[in-house]
């Protein structure tokens, strides 16, 4: 059943390079995916985003950040929620070719809510 709310809050763990590109957009868009990254995966909980930032971004780049943003329901409702290894690990899988439309559906600004370590 579709939600009656206009937006959904999502989170995205990022490293310093991706954060710099987000900042360059005025905190309004996520950067294009690299050729080896066919999927953009925003997640459904702050806890899961923090785990990814801590376990993946920090070891690979020395820092991890958790971003939070609002997405228009009319856009995100066309995608299925996926489980990535457990009920608490839920995310959307947005094909790279849909990222421009995804960015246009962001309502407001992307916020950095955690910096790790």
N, C-alpha and C positions, 0 to 999 in steps of 0.2 A: 504494500500500500504506500503510495507516495506521501512524503511529509508535507505538512502545510507550512512549514518554516521556509523562509526565503533563502537562507544560507545554512551551510554546515561548516563547523570548525574542523580544520585538518592541521596536521603537523608535518614537518619535513626536516629530517636530519641532514645537515650539510657540513662540508669542510670549508676551510678558509678561502679556497679559490672560487668555489660556487657562491659563497657568501659575498665575495667581492663583486661578482657579476650581478647578483641580486641588488646590491647597493648601487651599482651603476645604472640599474633600471629605475632607480628612485624607490626601491622596495615595492615594486609593483609587478614583477615578473620573475619567473625562474628561467635560467639560461637554457638554450637549446641542448639537447642531448648529444653526446659524442657518438660517433658511428658504432662503437661497441656497446652503447647503452640504448637498446631499442624501447625500453620502458621507463617511464617516470612514475615513481611510487610514493605518493603522499600517504601518510598513515593516519589511523583513526584515534590514536591516544598519545598523549604527551609522554607517558611512561615508555611506550614502545619506541618513540622517536629518540628519547634520551638514551635508551639501551643501545640503539644503533649508533648514535653519535659517540657514545662512550666506547663501545666495542669495536667499531669499524673506523670512524673518522679520526678519532684521537690516535690510534696506532698507525694509521696510514699517513697522517699529515701533521700530527702533533696537537691539533685542536679539533673540536667538534662543536657544532652549534645546533640548537633546536629552534626552528622557526614555527610560527603559528600564523594561520591566515583563514579567511572566510572564503568559501567558494559558493557560487550560486547553485541552489538545488536543481534548477531546471537543467543545468549542465551536468552536474555530477551524477544525477539519478540515472543517466543512461549507461553508467558503468557498474559492474558488479564488485562487491567487496570480496577480496580474496584473503584466505588464511595462509600465512607464511610460517608454518611450523607450530601453530597453536592458536587457541581461541583469543589469546591476548595479543597476538601478532597479526592484526588486520590492517589491510592496506588496499588502495585502489591501484590498478595497473593501467596507466594511461599510455597508449602508444605514442612514441616520440612524435609522429606526424600530427597528433592532436594537441601538442603542447601549446601552440600559439592560441588555439581556441580556449584551452584550459586557462592560460594567463589572462585572456580577455574576460573570463568568468570570475576572476578573483575580485572580491568586493573589499575595498579599502586597501590597506597596506599589509605587507608581510612583516611580521614582528620577529625579532630575535628575543627569545625568552630564556635561553640558557646558553652559557659558554662553558665548555669542558676542555681541559681539566680545570 
